[in-house]
Amino acid sequence: MHLPPPSPHRVEIEHQVRRAVYARLGRPLPRVAAAPNPLLVNISARHCHLTPEAVETLFGKGRTLTPMKWLYQKDQYAAAESVTLIGPRSRVISNLRILGPCRDLNQVELAFTDSIALGFDIPVRQSGNIAGTPGCMLMGPAGFLRLDQGVIRAAPHVHMHPDDAAFYKVKQGDFMKLRVGGELGMTFDRLLVRVHPDFKLEVHIDTDEGNACGLGPGVPVSLVK
């Protein structure tokens, strides 16, 4: 399956239009328009990341992931393939989406309510920090894969290009605040900063956190150091 290149996201188009309007009017840019890149806050539903070897174990020799939908970050996608997660006491989650491309470790990211339903007691961790975390069983059409560790609740975090980090005066590993407006407005006090030249400015929170703050179209959001 071949996906066409991703189109610019709505927030990127709005950001460029806003800057062009202020430039045309000869007015100074407000802070939201002065930022090098627009802020996007997305809810990250439960999913998993797999190694190439794990994909072959679950889907068959020589199988690779099939891109189904581009995500906001460069070259990242939701795959057409999914697996069944088997937790403690044989409780399951069906159709757990795999995100690609493949990584060098296996990791499952769940929300708190997912962990309760499955009978897990899982820690909040930065992606990739899986030492000492619970494991699980994954089932695919071609086989089973037992993970001895790798099930986490992903810490709320923000992806940043170095230009964004310079604008907000933060660095890799710092923490920021995310302010969410609207009827259920709240502030997330420990938003982990992740910086890389390939990153676009995007906050990831999970489904529980998104529901709690009522995140949706038109809800104002901002980053605070």
C-alpha atoms as a printed R data frame, in Angstrom:
    type eleno elety resid chain resno       x       y      z
1   ATOM     1    CA   MET     A     1   0.000   0.000  0.000
2   ATOM     2    CA   HIS     A     2   1.462   3.362 -1.055
3   ATOM     3    CA   LEU     A     3   0.454   6.513  0.804
4   ATOM     4    CA   PRO     A     4   0.687   9.865 -0.974
5   ATOM     5    CA   PRO     A     5   2.860  12.450  0.794
6   ATOM     6    CA   PRO     A     6   1.113  14.042  3.771
7   ATOM     7    CA   SER     A     7  -0.595  17.386  3.174
8   ATOM     8    CA   PRO     A     8   0.163  20.372  5.430
9   ATOM     9    CA   HIS     A     9  -1.845  20.231  8.633
10  ATOM    10    CA   ARG     A    10  -4.545  22.819  9.263
11  ATOM    11    CA   VAL     A    11  -2.564  24.419 12.122
12  ATOM    12    CA   GLU     A    12   0.423  24.900  9.820
13  ATOM    13    CA   ILE     A    13  -1.699  26.624  7.173
14  ATOM    14    CA   GLU     A    14  -3.388  28.849  9.779
15  ATOM    15    CA   HIS     A    15   0.003  29.793 11.227
16  ATOM    16    CA   GLN     A    16   1.333  30.932  7.847
17  ATOM    17    CA   VAL     A    17  -1.856  32.856  7.055
18  ATOM    18    CA   ARG     A    18  -1.760  34.588 10.427
19  ATOM    19    CA   ARG     A    19   1.848  35.673  9.921
20  ATOM    20    CA   ALA     A    20   1.092  36.901  6.375
21  ATOM    21    CA   VAL     A    21  -1.890  38.954  7.569
22  ATOM    22    CA   TYR     A    22   0.105  40.696 10.293
23  ATOM    23    CA   ALA     A    23   2.950  41.360  7.858
24  ATOM    24    CA   ARG     A    24   0.511  42.831  5.313
25  ATOM    25    CA   LEU     A    25  -0.995  45.078  7.995
26  ATOM    26    CA   GLY     A    26   2.441  46.127  9.205
27  ATOM    27    CA   ARG     A    27   1.563  45.153 12.757
28  ATOM    28    CA   PRO     A    28   3.845  43.365 15.240
29  ATOM    29    CA   LEU     A    29   3.228  39.671 15.597
30  ATOM    30    CA   PRO     A    30   1.494  38.432 18.755
31  ATOM    31    CA   ARG     A    31   3.357  35.676 20.586
32  ATOM    32    CA   VAL     A    32   1.320  32.851 19.011
33  ATOM    33    CA   ALA     A    33   2.267  34.084 15.534
34  ATOM    34    CA   ALA     A    34   5.840  35.012 16.475
35  ATOM    35    CA   ALA     A    35   6.604  31.402 17.374
36  ATOM    36    CA   PRO     A    36   8.601  29.647 14.640
37  ATOM    37    CA   ASN     A    37   6.036  26.838 14.393
38  ATOM    38    CA   PRO     A    38   2.382  26.326 15.376
39  ATOM    39    CA   LEU     A    39   1.471  24.283 18.447
40  ATOM    40    CA   LEU     A    40  -0.591  21.138 17.944
41  ATOM    41    CA   VAL     A    41  -1.915  19.067 20.863
42  ATOM    42    CA   ASN     A    42  -2.923  15.536 19.957
43  ATOM    43    CA   ILE     A    43  -4.464  12.687 21.920
44  ATOM    44    CA   SER     A    44  -2.373   9.557 21.543
45  ATOM    45    CA   ALA     A    45  -4.603   6.491 21.779
46  ATOM    46    CA   ARG     A    46  -3.245   3.161 23.026
47  ATOM    47    CA   HIS     A    47  -0.762   1.620 20.609
48  ATOM    48    CA   CYS     A    48   2.463  -0.330 20.340
49  ATOM    49    CA   HIS     A    49   5.880  -0.043 18.718
50  ATOM    50    CA   LEU     A    50   7.596  -3.186 17.436
51  ATOM    51    CA   THR     A    51  10.973  -4.342 16.167
52  ATOM    52    CA   PRO     A    52  11.238  -5.891 12.676
53  ATOM    53    CA   GLU     A    53  11.762  -9.284 14.328
54  ATOM    54    CA   ALA     A    54   8.578  -8.892 16.364
55  ATOM    55    CA   VAL     A    55   6.603  -8.029 13.217
56  ATOM    56    CA   GLU     A    56   7.803 -11.230 11.546
57  ATOM    57    CA   THR     A    57   6.941 -13.294 14.621
58  ATOM    58    CA   LEU     A    58   3.405 -11.899 14.722
59  ATOM    59    CA   PHE     A    59   2.646 -11.609 10.999
60  ATOM    60    CA   GLY     A    60   4.925 -14.082  9.230
61  ATOM    61    CA   LYS     A    61   8.396 -14.400  7.761
62  ATOM    62    CA   GLY     A    62   9.320 -11.446  5.565
63  ATOM    63    CA   ARG     A    63   6.330  -9.348  6.598
64  ATOM    64    CA   THR     A    64   6.753  -5.620  7.110
65  ATOM    65    CA   LEU     A    65   4.387  -2.929  8.335
66  ATOM    66    CA   THR     A    66   1.938  -1.400  5.875
67  ATOM    67    CA   PRO     A    67   1.531   2.394  6.228
68  ATOM    68    CA   MET     A    68  -2.159   3.270  6.523
69  ATOM    69    CA   LYS     A    69  -2.219   6.872  7.777
70  ATOM    70    CA   TRP     A    70   0.470   9.490  8.188
71  ATOM    71    CA   LEU     A    71   0.948  10.957 11.650
72  ATOM    72    CA   TYR     A    72   2.040  14.543 12.325
73  ATOM    73    CA   GLN     A    73   5.677  13.745 13.055
74  ATOM    74    CA   LYS     A    74   7.972  13.234 10.066
75  ATOM    75    CA   ASP     A    75   7.840   9.721  8.536
76  ATOM    76    CA   GLN     A    76   5.655   8.372 11.366
77  ATOM    77    CA   TYR     A    77   2.496   6.439 10.502
78  ATOM    78    CA   ALA     A    78  -0.294   4.263 11.809
79  ATOM    79    CA   ALA     A    79   0.082   0.821 10.274
80  ATOM    80    CA   ALA     A    80  -2.714  -1.235  8.784
81  ATOM    81    CA   GLU     A    81  -1.627  -4.084 11.060
82  ATOM    82    CA   SER     A    82  -2.879  -4.493 14.611
83  ATOM    83    CA   VAL     A    83  -2.433  -7.083 17.347
84  ATOM    84    CA   THR     A    84  -4.308  -8.468 20.323
85  ATOM    85    CA   LEU     A    85  -2.834  -7.713 23.734
86  ATOM    86    CA   ILE     A    86  -3.311 -10.363 26.408
87  ATOM    87    CA   GLY     A    87  -2.850  -9.068 29.928
88  ATOM    88    CA   PRO     A    88  -3.060 -10.532 33.427
89  ATOM    89    CA   ARG     A    89  -5.863 -13.018 34.044
90  ATOM    90    CA   SER     A    90  -6.236 -13.396 30.238
91  ATOM    91    CA   ARG     A    91  -7.951 -10.021 29.821
92  ATOM    92    CA   VAL     A    92  -7.483  -8.698 26.295
93  ATOM    93    CA   ILE     A    93  -7.458  -5.601 24.116
94  ATOM    94    CA   SER     A    94  -8.234  -6.356 20.486
95  ATOM    95    CA   ASN     A    95  -7.024  -4.348 17.497
96  ATOM    96    CA   LEU     A    96  -4.143  -2.644 19.262
97  ATOM    97    CA   ARG     A    97  -2.727  -0.398 16.557
98  ATOM    98    CA   ILE     A    98   0.943  -0.609 15.601
99  ATOM    99    CA   LEU     A    99   2.775   2.636 14.847
100 ATOM   100    CA   GLY     A   100   5.614   2.627 12.364
101 ATOM   101    CA   PRO     A   101   8.297   2.605 11.301
102 ATOM   102    CA   CYS     A   102   9.763  -0.229 13.349
103 ATOM   103    CA   ARG     A   103  11.963   0.587 16.335
104 ATOM   104    CA   ASP     A   104  14.802  -1.137 18.140
105 ATOM   105    CA   LEU     A   105  12.616  -2.143 21.091
106 ATOM   106    CA   ASN     A   106   9.082  -3.374 21.729
107 ATOM   107    CA   GLN     A   107   6.841  -1.027 23.699
108 ATOM   108    CA   VAL     A   108   3.124  -0.877 24.483
109 ATOM   109    CA   GLU     A   109   1.557   2.443 25.510
110 ATOM   110    CA   LEU     A   110  -1.732   2.360 27.428
111 ATOM   111    CA   ALA     A   111  -3.906   4.847 29.281
112 ATOM   112    CA   PHE     A   112  -4.655   4.453 32.991
113 ATOM   113    CA   THR     A   113  -8.178   3.121 32.379
114 ATOM   114    CA   ASP     A   114  -6.729   0.542 29.957
115 ATOM   115    CA   SER     A   115  -4.354  -0.661 32.648
116 ATOM   116    CA   ILE     A   116  -7.183  -0.989 35.184
117 ATOM   117    CA   ALA     A   117  -9.316  -2.981 32.758
118 ATOM   118    CA   LEU     A   118  -6.409  -5.327 32.026
119 ATOM   119    CA   GLY     A   119  -5.274  -5.690 35.627
120 ATOM   120    CA   PHE     A   120  -1.941  -3.967 35.034
121 ATOM   121    CA   ASP     A   121  -0.050  -1.749 37.447
122 ATOM   122    CA   ILE     A   122   2.091   0.200 35.007
123 ATOM   123    CA   PRO     A   123   4.364   3.209 35.585
124 ATOM   124    CA   VAL     A   124   4.447   6.581 33.842
125 ATOM   125    CA   ARG     A   125   7.602   6.557 31.726
126 ATOM   126    CA   GLN     A   126   9.318   8.427 28.941
127 ATOM   127    CA   SER     A   127   9.175   6.463 25.699
128 ATOM   128    CA   GLY     A   128  12.078   4.023 25.518
129 ATOM   129    CA   ASN     A   129  12.571   3.835 29.284
130 ATOM   130    CA   ILE     A   130  11.088   0.386 29.804
131 ATOM   131    CA   ALA     A   131  13.466  -1.186 32.334
132 ATOM   132    CA   GLY     A   132  11.516  -2.818 35.143
133 ATOM   133    CA   THR     A   133   8.106  -2.319 33.527
134 ATOM   134    CA   PRO     A   134   5.482  -5.084 33.216
135 ATOM   135    CA   GLY     A   135   5.308  -7.342 30.187
136 ATOM   136    CA   CYS     A   136   2.418  -8.881 28.294
137 ATOM   137    CA   MET     A   137   1.557 -11.273 25.487
138 ATOM   138    CA   LEU     A   138   0.865 -10.048 21.959
139 ATOM   139    CA   MET     A   139  -1.030 -12.186 19.460
140 ATOM   140    CA   GLY     A   140  -0.966 -11.767 15.696
141 ATOM   141    CA   PRO     A   141  -2.254 -13.841 12.792
142 ATOM   142    CA   ALA     A   142   1.012 -15.817 12.567
143 ATOM   143    CA   GLY     A   143   2.017 -16.275 16.187
144 ATOM   144    CA   PHE     A   144   2.483 -15.046 19.737
145 ATOM   145    CA   LEU     A   145   5.107 -12.739 21.197
146 ATOM   146    CA   ARG     A   146   5.818 -12.629 24.932
147 ATOM   147    CA   LEU     A   147   7.208  -9.326 26.177
148 ATOM   148    CA   ASP     A   148   9.017  -9.542 29.510
149 ATOM   149    CA   GLN     A   149   8.795  -5.762 29.840
150 ATOM   150    CA   GLY     A   150   7.667  -2.743 27.850
151 ATOM   151    CA   VAL     A   151   4.115  -1.834 28.947
152 ATOM   152    CA   ILE     A   152   3.998   1.825 30.042
153 ATOM   153    CA   ARG     A   153   1.832   4.865 30.490
154 ATOM   154    CA   ALA     A   154   3.593   7.445 28.334
155 ATOM   155    CA   ALA     A   155   4.505  10.620 30.181
156 ATOM   156    CA   PRO     A   156   2.787  13.695 28.715
157 ATOM   157    CA   HIS     A   157   5.406  15.238 26.446
158 ATOM   158    CA   VAL     A   158   6.073  17.816 23.774
159 ATOM   159    CA   HIS     A   159   8.078  17.207 20.602
160 ATOM   160    CA   MET     A   160  10.161  20.240 19.623
161 ATOM   161    CA   HIS     A   161  12.451  21.295 16.814
162 ATOM   162    CA   PRO     A   162  15.579  23.087 18.141
163 ATOM   163    CA   ASP     A   163  14.072  26.373 16.864
164 ATOM   164    CA   ASP     A   164  11.040  25.793 19.090
165 ATOM   165    CA   ALA     A   165  13.250  24.960 22.069
166 ATOM   166    CA   ALA     A   166  15.174  28.203 21.564
167 ATOM   167    CA   PHE     A   167  11.926  30.209 21.322
168 ATOM   168    CA   TYR     A   168  10.525  28.714 24.538
169 ATOM   169    CA   LYS     A   169  13.973  28.740 26.209
170 ATOM   170    CA   VAL     A   170  13.965  25.053 27.130
171 ATOM   171    CA   LYS     A   171  16.144  22.033 26.380
172 ATOM   172    CA   GLN     A   172  15.861  18.256 26.102
173 ATOM   173    CA   GLY     A   173  14.654  16.754 29.385
174 ATOM   174    CA   ASP     A   174  13.172  19.970 30.791
175 ATOM   175    CA   PHE     A   175   9.558  20.203 31.902
176 ATOM   176    CA   MET     A   176   6.979  22.741 30.754
177 ATOM   177    CA   LYS     A   177   3.332  23.457 31.531
178 ATOM   178    CA   LEU     A   178   0.516  22.931 29.060
179 ATOM   179    CA   ARG     A   179  -2.484  25.193 29.607
180 ATOM   180    CA   VAL     A   180  -5.769  23.982 28.152
181 ATOM   181    CA   GLY     A   181  -8.725  26.367 28.047
182 ATOM   182    CA   GLY     A   182 -12.390  25.682 27.514
183 ATOM   183    CA   GLU     A   183 -15.097  24.484 29.881
184 ATOM   184    CA   LEU     A   184 -12.841  21.886 31.496
185 ATOM   185    CA   GLY     A   185  -9.703  23.995 31.381
186 ATOM   186    CA   MET     A   186  -6.705  22.774 33.317
187 ATOM   187    CA   THR     A   187  -2.918  22.889 33.368
188 ATOM   188    CA   PHE     A   188  -0.568  19.945 32.945
189 ATOM   189    CA   ASP     A   189   2.399  20.761 35.185
190 ATOM   190    CA   ARG     A   190   4.944  18.153 34.036
191 ATOM   191    CA   LEU     A   191   5.156  18.138 30.270
192 ATOM   192    CA   LEU     A   192   8.422  16.479 29.273
193 ATOM   193    CA   VAL     A   193  10.419  18.295 26.582
194 ATOM   194    CA   ARG     A   194  11.871  16.194 23.755
195 ATOM   195    CA   VAL     A   195  14.039  17.997 21.182
196 ATOM   196    CA   HIS     A   196  15.209  16.717 17.777
197 ATOM   197    CA   PRO     A   197  15.860  18.336 14.374
198 ATOM   198    CA   ASP     A   198  13.212  16.096 12.789
199 ATOM   199    CA   PHE     A   199  10.492  16.996 15.311
200 ATOM   200    CA   LYS     A   200   7.501  19.252 14.701
201 ATOM   201    CA   LEU     A   201   5.945  21.123 17.616
202 ATOM   202    CA   GLU     A   202   3.397  18.685 18.998
203 ATOM   203    CA   VAL     A   203   2.142  17.714 22.459
204 ATOM   204    CA   HIS     A   204   1.036  14.149 23.129
205 ATOM   205    CA   ILE     A   205  -1.395  13.317 25.928
206 ATOM   206    CA   ASP     A   206  -3.310  10.068 26.300
207 ATOM   207    CA   THR     A   207  -7.044   9.432 26.016
208 ATOM   208    CA   ASP     A   208  -7.701   9.773 29.754
209 ATOM   209    CA   GLU     A   209  -5.881  13.091 29.885
210 ATOM   210    CA   GLY     A   210  -7.600  14.343 26.738
211 ATOM   211    CA   ASN     A   211 -11.039  13.459 28.092
212 ATOM   212    CA   ALA     A   212 -10.281  15.039 31.459
213 ATOM   213    CA   CYS     A   213  -9.434  18.431 29.918
214 ATOM   214    CA   GLY     A   214 -12.100  18.298 27.196
215 ATOM   215    CA   LEU     A   215  -9.565  18.665 24.405
216 ATOM   216    CA   GLY     A   216 -11.169  19.178 21.029
217 ATOM   217    CA   PRO     A   217 -11.306  21.483 17.991
218 ATOM   218    CA   GLY     A   218 -11.263  25.138 18.990
219 ATOM   219    CA   VAL     A   219 -10.057  24.554 22.545
220 ATOM   220    CA   PRO     A   220  -7.210  27.033 23.212
221 ATOM   221    CA   VAL     A   221  -3.857  25.599 24.262
222 ATOM   222    CA   SER     A   222  -0.529  27.177 25.152
223 ATOM   223    CA   LEU     A   223   2.914  26.214 26.419
224 ATOM   224    CA   VAL     A   224   4.389  27.880 29.495
225 ATOM   225    CA   LYS     A   225   7.954  27.437 30.709
